[in-house]
Amino acid sequence: MRKTKMKWFMDYEKEETWLNEMSAKGLAFTGFSFSRYAFSNSKPGEYIYRAEVLEKPPRHSSSQKYLRFMADSGVECVESFGHRVYFRRRADMGRFDIYTDIDSRLRHYRRISKYWLFPAFIWMFTLILNALIATSYVLGWRDGETWFHLFLCILSMSILAVSFAKWRSARRKVKELEREKSMRG
């Protein structure tokens, strides 16, 4: 039986944890589309899930090579969305970690930080543009609905703040891992 659940995540680690909690309840993750997660019934804890942000889109040749490597290792790519991919492996195959060393974790958190920086720039541009338009209405240079552009300013500022906070969190993790790496020498 198929089930869907609506959920919104901005933290891939929390998303991974949730997918693994659903697996423990006997729900195998089978697909994703704009905050809608699809599941099918399975044995409780049958799969272990991991989410990853790829450097290039999944259809890029370097990503395809990596996905084939993962498949050869017994890992199934359940779904991809943008640069993000969702992997699963049968739990009876043992531990499933994608990042086993500091360098691979560093690369991953650097990709996550880039992932959040792009929308931050887009929303900063949107904020500036709408602030200029709203200002032109207030100053009487143009006729129009000032409230709409003020609303877009507030929306842009909110999304910009979240994107920046997520970028900063990933950068903080990069700094921690770089310190750990330098201490290990």
N, C-alpha and C positions, 0 to 999 in steps of 0.2 A: 504494500500500500504506500502511495506517495503522499507526502505532507509538505507543506510550505510554511515557512516562518519569516515574518518581516522583522528585520533587525538592521540597525545602522552602526557600523564600527568605524572609528577613526584610528584605532590602534590595532595593528596586525597581531600583536601578542595576545590581546584580549579576544580577538576574533578566533585565533588558533585555539585558545583555551576553551572558548564556547563550543567550537566545532568538536573538540575532543570530549567535552561534557555531553554533547548530544550523542556522540558515538557510544559513550558509556551507557546511555539510556536506550541503546538499540536503534538509533537513527543514523543511517549512513548518508553523509553529505553527497549529493549527486549533481548539484548545479547552482548557479548564482546569476542574478540579473537585478541590478539596481536595488539593492537592499532586500531582495527576496531570495531566501535560501531554500533549496529543494532537498528533500530527504526521502529515503526509502527505508523500510524496515530491514534490520540486520540483527545479528547476534550482538548483545551488549559488549562494547569494547572491541569489536572486530577490527576496526581500523584506527590508525594514528594519523592525524592530519597535520600538515604544515602549510603555511602560506609564505610566499616569497615574492619580492619585487625584483623583476628582471631588469638588467641594464637596457636591453632592447626588447621591442614587442615580441610576443611568442612566435610570430610568423617569420621573424628575421632568421637568417641562416645560423648565426651564432647561438641564438636561443633554441632553434630546432636541434642543433647538435647537443646542447645541454639537456634538452627534454628527452632526446633519444638515450643519452647516458643515464638519466634518471630511470627511464623505462627499463633499460638493461639491468639496472640495479634492483628491480622489483618494485619500483615506485610508479604509481599511476598518477597522471595529471588529470584531475577530475574536471577542472574548469580553469579558464583564464578570463581576465577582465582587465583591459588596458595592459599595463606592464605586470600586473599581479597574476600569479598562478597559484592554484590550490592543489597540493599533492596529498596522496594518501598511500599508506602501506599497511599491509595486514599486520596486526599486532603480534601474531604468533611468529613473525619473522624477527622479533626482538626490537630493541631500541631504534628509534628513527629520528635522527638529528641531521639537519642539512648543514649546520655550521658547527664544525667540530674543532676549529682553531680560531685564534684571535684574528688572523688576517681575513678569513672568510666572514667573520662577524663584522669586522670593520668595513669591508666592502659592502656588506648588506646594509648596514646603518648609513653609510654614505649614499647609497641608492635611495634609501627612505628619505634622507634629508633632501635630496634633489627632487624627489617625488612631491614633497610638500612645498618646496621653494617655488616651483612653477605656478601653482594656483595662487600663491601669495602675490606674485608679480601681476598676474591677471586681475586679481581683485583689487590690488593697489591702483592699477590703471583705471579700472571701473570706478573706483572711489573718486579718484582725481577728476575723471571725466564728468561724473554726475555732480560733483561739487562745483565744478566750473559752470555747468548748465544751470544748476539751481541758483548760483550766484548771479548769473546773467538775468534770470527771471526776477530775482529780488531787486536787483539794481534797475530793472525796467528796460534792459537792453533787448529783451525778447518777451513775447507773450507765451504763456503756457502754465502748466500745472506744476508749481514748485514742490508741492507735497510729494508727488510721485518721485521726483529726483532726490528729495531728502530721504524718502523711504529707501531708495536704492543706495544712497550713501550709508545709511545705517546698516542695511543688509551687507553691503560690501565690507564695511568696517568690521562687522561681526565675523564674517567668513575669513577676512584677512587676519583677524586676531587668532582664530582657531588654527589656520594654516601656519601662521608664524609660530604659534606655541608648539605645534607638532614638529615643525622644522627645528625649533630650538631644542626640543626634547631629544630628537635624533642626533643633533650636533653634540649635545651633552653626553650622550651614550658613546659617540665617536671619540670624544675627548677622554672619557673614562677608559675605553679600550686602548687608546694610544698610550695613556699613562701606564696601564697594566702591561702593555707590550714593551715599553721602555724599561720598566722595572725588571722584567724577565730577561732583558738584554738580548 
